[in-house]
C-alpha cells in the first residue's frame, strides 16, 4: 500500500459518498486529512467510522460552508495558519437538483456550492499547494457536463429555475476550471497540477432529490467503486495534469478508472478564459497568473 505519511490533504464533502471514500483511502494510507464539511456532527460521525476502519493517518474536522465565500476564506485561513504544506486538494463536495435557492452571496445554490466555492477555496490554497512539491488539485465533475451551457446571464437565478440545467452548468464549470487552471499552471511553469474526475453512476446522498422511479431504474456502483477515479487522479503516477478520469464502462456510467471523454463544451478557450475572469471578479480571489 502506498505510504502517505507526512502528506496533507483536504477533501471537501468528506462526510459522505465519494468524499468519504476518498478521505478514508487517504487516511488509510497515512495522510493527514482535513474533513472539510458544513455540518460538524455529520463530519465527526464520518470520522469515527473512518477510524473504525483502521488507518495510520490523522483526521481533522474543518468547518467549511461552500455556500458562503466568507466561510471559505475563514477555513482557508485556519489551514494556512496551521500547515506548512498541502499535497492534495480534492474539490469533491456538491449538491444536485435541490429546490431553488441561493447562496449567502446570492448565487444559484448549485452554481455557488459546486463551482464558485471551490474556485475560491483553490485560490486561497494556491500558495500552499504550489509550495508543496508534487501537489495536485482534483476537481469533481459529472457526466452532466455533456450538453450543458455556461449562461453568464443565469448565475443568480435570473431565469426560471431548471434544476438539471443548473446542475449541468455547475459541473461543466468545474471541468472548465480544472482544465483552465492546468493551462495557466503550465503556461507559467508551475509545479502544481490540476486534474478532474467523475464517479459515473454511484449510489450516494447526491441523489436525494431525484425522482424515486428514475433512481430505481438506474444500476449504481457503490460509493467506494465510484471514488476510484478520484483516487487515481489524486495518487497515480499515470495521472497527469489536464486529465479527466472516470469509469471505463459503457457511457462512463460504471467500471474501473480510465480516462474520460471531455466534451466540446469544456474545450472553448475563449469561454474558459471568460469564465475564469468572471470567477476572479465574483469571488475577489486571485491567482498569481
ABEGO torsion letter per residue (X at the ends): XBBABGBBBBBBGAABEAAAAAAAAAAAAGBBBBBBBABAAAAAAAAAAAAAAEBABBBBBBBBBAABAAAAAAAAAAAAAABABBABBBBABBBBGBBBBBBAAGBBAAAAAAAAAAAAAAAAAAAAAAABBGBBBBBBBBAAABGBBBBAABAAGABBBBAAAAAAAAAAAAAAAAAAAAAAAAAAGBABBBBBBBAEBBBBAAAAABBAAAAAABBBBBAAAAAAAAAAAAABAABBBGBBBBBABBGGABEBBBBBBBBAAAABAAAAAAAAAAAAAAAGBBBAX
